[in-house]
Amino acid sequence: MKSLGIYIHTPFCAKKCAYCDFYSAPGDKKTYSSYASALCRHIEESNMTQSGYKVDTIYFGGGTPSLMPVREIEHIVKALRLNFNILSDAEMTIEANPDSIDLKKLKKLKSLGFNRISIGAQSSNDDELATLGRIHNFDGVKAAVKAARVAGFENLSLDLMYGIPNQTMESFKKSLLDILDLSPEHISFYALKLEEGTPMAQCADMYSFPEDDTVADMYLMAVDLLKERGYEQYEISNFAKGGKVSRHNVKYWNLDEYLGFGPSAHSLLNNLRFSYVKDTNSYIKGIFDSGVVVDSREEIYPSEQASEYIMLSLRTANGISPTVFEARYSIFFDEIEKALCKFSDMGLAEHFGTNWRLTPRGFLVSNSIISELLIALENSKTIKERK
């Protein structure tokens, strides 16, 4: 049986953050109920119990999945169990904001099978949180982590952001140390990126952002400090202790198959990539009225797969395997290796066993490195051509 990941998009947010460009929408009791019913119907229509796939990861993302009433989440989980072959040791993750969870809800989520929780902390500085448009403070983060532990969650991830307006190296390091004091098994930290159309991007002139060099130093400092504290970096922005990597997210970077449900959710199945409409009401109506909910659909050809393999593999600490690359895509690796050797001389790439990977400094300029490697890919010969 082949493995499959499932992603459930729950678009509801109590308040849209100033920097966020993900699809989200406000919700109420009626909307939660109709949305959960639409998801269950969609899951039932996609019944894959006889498909030969086994589900080893389930990820409820958003939005803020934990905003939904537990009763509705329970209906969705039951529909998944009835219509998919879910392994007993499947990783089940739910994203949460500190203000949307309490001990009672967390205990119920644990009883439904969720064994991993990802909490959006972002900073321990309340002024920075307010700038980002977050509605919690750091005391709320600490309370949420304590409640999650009492509820029995032994795999907890915390999100942290750097490059926030008015943030200094000192304030970022304090946030990182405060997060470490909470002893999460997993930490994701991301540079703030101004996305077109977001409130923060529209008012960018009003903010004082750290210099690019300072932001780079924040990243490198965090990489070193997390390593000292026993966290293994397994992707540009993700660190885990005790092997607690996000198994679901690893699927994306490995180009493994996954199936998404909900507005704006994406899927990769049988070399097809498809997504659903970015509107909750249109999604609900489409499901119940047998309408069109697919927003995009494309077949992924081998040449595109080779490009994606390079782009996604170089996000990870394992990097690119020349052997796997040549076997999978029938393209010689030598032109790409020449380019990597150049970046190795610059301290931006390195050999890792038989693989090639980027160094932490290489991660900082990964987009430009990948661009050159894709040019090298275009100049590479296929095994068939050389024969």
C-alpha positions in Angstrom: 0.0 0.0 0.0 1.2 3.5 -0.8 1.2 6.2 1.9 -1.0 9.3 1.7 -1.2 12.5 3.7 -4.5 14.3 4.3 -4.8 18.1 4.7 -8.0 19.7 6.0 -8.2 23.4 5.5 -10.3 25.2 8.1 -10.3 28.9 7.0 -11.8 30.5 10.0 -10.0 33.2 12.0 -11.1 35.4 14.9 -9.1 38.2 13.3 -7.0 38.5 10.2 -3.3 39.2 11.1 -1.7 42.2 9.4 0.8 40.1 7.5 -1.2 37.1 6.5 -2.1 36.3 2.9 -3.5 32.8 3.4 -7.2 32.3 2.6 -9.2 32.8 5.7 -12.7 34.1 6.6 -14.7 34.9 9.7 -17.0 32.2 11.0 -20.0 31.7 13.3 -21.9 28.7 14.6 -24.0 28.3 11.5 -21.1 28.6 9.1 -19.0 26.1 11.2 -21.8 23.6 11.0 -22.5 23.9 7.3 -18.8 23.9 6.5 -18.1 20.7 8.5 -21.1 19.0 6.8 -19.6 20.0 3.4 -16.2 18.6 4.3 -17.8 15.4 5.5 -19.8 15.1 2.2 -16.6 15.8 0.2 -14.7 13.2 2.2 -17.4 10.6 1.6 -17.5 11.3 -2.1 -13.7 10.8 -2.2 -14.0 7.4 -0.4 -10.6 5.7 -0.8 -11.0 2.6 1.4 -10.3 0.4 -1.6 -7.7 2.6 -3.2 -4.5 0.8 -2.0 -3.5 3.9 0.0 -2.8 4.0 3.7 -3.0 7.4 5.5 -0.1 8.1 7.8 -0.5 11.8 8.3 -3.5 14.1 8.9 -3.1 17.8 9.2 -5.8 20.4 10.2 -4.4 23.7 9.0 -5.8 27.2 8.4 -6.9 29.7 9.4 -7.4 28.6 12.9 -8.7 25.0 13.0 -9.1 25.2 16.8 -11.7 27.9 16.5 -14.2 25.3 15.2 -16.4 23.6 17.9 -15.1 20.2 18.9 -18.3 18.6 17.8 -17.8 19.7 14.2 -14.1 18.6 14.3 -15.3 15.2 15.6 -17.7 14.8 12.6 -14.8 15.5 10.2 -12.5 13.0 12.0 -15.2 10.3 11.9 -15.8 10.9 8.2 -12.0 10.5 7.6 -11.9 7.2 9.6 -14.9 5.8 7.7 -13.6 6.7 4.2 -9.8 6.2 4.5 -7.4 3.5 5.7 -5.8 5.4 8.6 -2.8 3.8 10.3 -3.1 3.4 14.0 0.2 5.4 14.5 -0.7 8.1 12.0 0.5 11.6 12.9 -2.6 13.8 13.5 -1.8 17.5 13.8 -4.0 20.5 14.6 -2.9 24.1 14.4 -4.1 26.4 17.1 -3.8 30.0 18.4 -3.4 30.5 22.1 -6.7 32.3 22.4 -8.7 29.5 20.8 -7.9 26.6 23.1 -8.5 25.6 26.7 -7.9 22.4 28.7 -11.4 21.1 28.0 -11.1 21.5 24.3 -7.6 20.1 24.2 -8.6 17.0 26.2 -11.4 16.4 23.7 -9.0 16.9 20.7 -6.6 14.4 22.2 -9.4 11.9 22.6 -10.2 12.2 18.9 -6.8 11.0 18.0 -4.8 14.3 17.6 -1.3 13.6 18.9 0.5 16.7 17.7 -0.4 20.4 18.1 1.2 23.4 16.5 0.6 26.7 18.4 1.2 30.1 16.8 3.3 32.0 19.3 5.2 34.3 16.9 7.0 36.3 19.6 7.2 36.7 23.4 7.2 40.5 23.1 3.6 41.7 23.5 4.3 44.9 21.5 5.6 42.9 18.6 2.5 40.7 18.8 0.3 43.7 18.7 2.2 45.0 15.6 1.5 41.7 13.9 -2.2 42.0 14.6 -2.2 39.0 17.0 -4.9 39.0 19.6 -3.0 37.0 22.2 -0.1 37.9 24.5 2.8 35.8 25.6 1.1 34.9 28.9 -1.6 33.3 26.7 1.1 31.2 24.9 2.4 29.9 28.2 -1.1 29.0 29.4 -1.9 27.2 26.1 1.3 25.2 26.3 0.6 24.2 29.9 -2.9 23.2 29.1 -1.7 21.1 26.1 0.8 19.3 28.3 -1.9 18.6 30.9 -4.2 17.3 28.1 -1.5 14.8 27.2 0.1 16.3 24.1 3.7 15.0 23.9 4.5 16.4 20.5 4.2 20.2 20.5 5.4 22.7 18.0 5.7 26.5 18.4 5.9 29.1 15.6 8.3 32.0 15.9 8.7 35.0 13.6 11.7 37.2 13.0 12.1 40.4 11.0 9.1 42.0 12.8 8.9 45.8 12.7 11.0 47.4 15.5 12.5 44.0 16.4 16.1 44.0 17.4 18.6 41.2 17.7 18.2 41.4 21.5 14.3 41.2 21.4 14.4 38.3 18.9 16.9 36.4 21.0 14.8 36.9 24.1 11.7 35.5 22.2 13.7 32.5 21.1 15.0 31.9 24.7 11.4 32.3 26.1 10.2 29.8 23.5 13.0 27.3 24.5 12.0 27.7 28.1 8.6 26.1 27.2 10.5 23.0 25.9 8.6 22.3 22.7 9.6 19.2 20.7 9.4 21.3 17.5 10.1 24.9 16.5 9.2 26.6 13.2 10.6 30.1 12.7 10.0 32.2 9.7 11.1 35.6 8.4 8.3 38.1 8.1 7.5 38.5 4.4 5.5 41.4 3.1 2.9 39.8 0.9 1.1 42.0 -1.7 -2.4 43.0 -0.7 -1.9 42.5 3.1 -2.6 45.4 5.5 1.1 45.4 6.5 2.3 45.6 2.9 -0.1 48.4 2.1 1.1 50.4 5.0 4.8 49.4 4.8 6.0 53.0 5.0 4.6 53.3 8.5 6.8 50.5 9.9 10.5 50.4 10.8 11.8 47.0 9.7 15.2 45.5 10.7 17.9 45.8 8.1 18.4 42.8 5.8 21.8 42.1 7.4 20.2 42.1 10.9 17.5 39.7 9.7 20.2 37.4 8.3 22.1 37.5 11.6 18.9 36.7 13.5 18.5 33.6 11.4 22.1 32.4 11.8 22.1 33.1 15.5 18.9 31.1 15.9 20.3 28.1 13.9 23.4 28.0 16.2 21.4 28.4 19.4 18.9 25.7 18.5 21.7 23.3 17.6 23.3 24.0 21.0 19.9 23.2 22.7 19.6 19.8 20.9 17.3 20.7 18.0 18.1 19.2 14.7 17.5 21.4 11.6 15.7 19.3 9.0 14.4 22.1 6.8 15.2 25.8 6.2 12.7 26.9 8.9 12.0 23.8 10.9 13.8 22.2 13.9 12.9 19.2 15.9 14.1 17.4 19.1 14.1 13.7 19.5 13.1 12.9 16.0 9.8 14.8 16.2 9.9 16.2 12.7 6.6 17.1 11.1 5.9 14.0 9.1 3.2 15.7 7.2 5.2 18.6 6.0 8.1 16.3 5.0 5.6 14.9 2.4 5.5 18.2 0.7 9.3 18.5 0.5 9.7 14.9 -0.7 7.0 15.2 -3.4 5.0 12.5 -1.7 1.2 12.2 -2.3 -1.3 14.1 -0.3 -5.0 14.9 -0.6 -6.5 18.2 0.5 -10.1 19.2 1.4 -11.6 22.7 1.8 -11.3 26.0 0.0 -7.8 26.8 -1.3 -6.6 23.3 -0.3 -4.1 21.7 -2.7 -3.5 18.0 -3.6 -0.8 16.0 -5.3 -2.1 12.6 -6.5 -1.2 10.3 -9.4 1.1 13.1 -10.9 -1.9 15.5 -10.8 -1.9 18.7 -8.8 -5.2 20.3 -8.2 -6.8 22.9 -5.8 -10.2 24.0 -4.7 -11.9 27.4 -4.9 -10.7 30.1 -2.5 -14.1 30.9 -1.1 -15.9 29.1 1.7 -19.5 29.8 0.5 -18.6 28.7 -3.0 -17.0 25.5 -1.7 -20.0 24.6 0.5 -22.5 25.4 -2.3 -20.4 23.4 -4.9 -20.3 20.4 -2.7 -24.0 20.3 -1.9 -25.2 21.3 -5.3 -22.8 19.1 -7.3 -21.2 22.2 -8.6 -17.6 22.8 -9.6 -15.2 23.2 -6.7 -11.9 22.5 -8.5 -10.1 25.8 -9.1 -7.0 24.5 -10.9 -5.7 21.2 -12.2 -2.4 20.3 -13.9 -0.5 17.2 -14.8 3.1 17.3 -13.5 5.4 16.1 -16.2 8.9 14.6 -15.5 10.7 17.8 -16.4 8.7 19.8 -13.9 9.1 17.0 -11.3 12.9 17.3 -11.7 12.7 21.1 -11.2 10.5 20.7 -8.1 12.8 18.0 -6.7 15.7 20.4 -6.8 13.7 23.3 -5.3 12.1 21.3 -2.5 15.1 19.0 -1.7 17.3 22.1 -1.2 14.9 23.3 1.5 15.9 20.3 3.5 18.9 19.4 5.6 19.3 16.1 3.6 19.5 18.0 0.3 19.7 16.4 -3.1 20.8 12.8 -3.8 22.5 12.6 -7.2 21.7 8.9 -7.3 18.0 9.4 -6.6 17.8 12.3 -9.0 19.4 10.3 -11.9 17.3 7.2 -11.2 14.0 9.1 -10.9 14.3 11.5 -13.8 16.9 9.9 -16.1 18.9 13.1 -16.2 22.6 13.3 -15.6 23.5 15.3 -12.5 27.0 16.6 -13.6 25.9 20.0 -14.8 24.0 20.6 -11.6 27.0 19.4 -9.6 29.3 21.9 -11.3 27.1 24.7 -10.1 27.0 23.3 -6.6 30.8 23.1 -6.5 30.9 26.8 -7.2 28.5 27.5 -4.3 30.6 25.1 -2.2 33.6 27.3 -2.8 31.5 30.2 -1.5 30.5 28.4 1.7 26.9 28.2 0.6 26.7 24.5 -0.3 28.4 21.3 1.0 28.6 17.6 0.5 26.6 15.6 3.1 27.6 12.0 2.7 26.7 11.3 -1.0 24.2 14.2 -1.1 24.5 17.9 -1.7 22.8 20.4 0.6 22.9 24.1 1.4 24.6 25.5 4.5 22.7 27.9 6.8 24.2 30.8 4.9 23.1 29.1 1.7 19.6 28.8 3.0 19.5 32.6 3.3 20.1 33.0 -0.5 18.4 29.8 -1.6 16.2 31.4 -4.2 19.2 32.7 -6.2 21.1 29.4 -5.8 18.1 27.4 -7.0 17.7 29.8 -10.0 21.2 28.9 -11.2 20.6 25.2 -10.6 17.5 25.3 -12.7 19.5 26.9 -15.5 22.0 24.0 -15.1 19.1 21.6 -15.3 18.1 23.0 -18.6 21.6 22.4 -19.9 21.7 18.8 -18.6 21.6 15.8 -20.8 19.2 13.0 -20.4 20.6 9.5 -20.1 18.8 8.6 -23.3 20.5 11.5 -25.2 23.9 10.3 -24.2 23.2 6.8 -25.3 
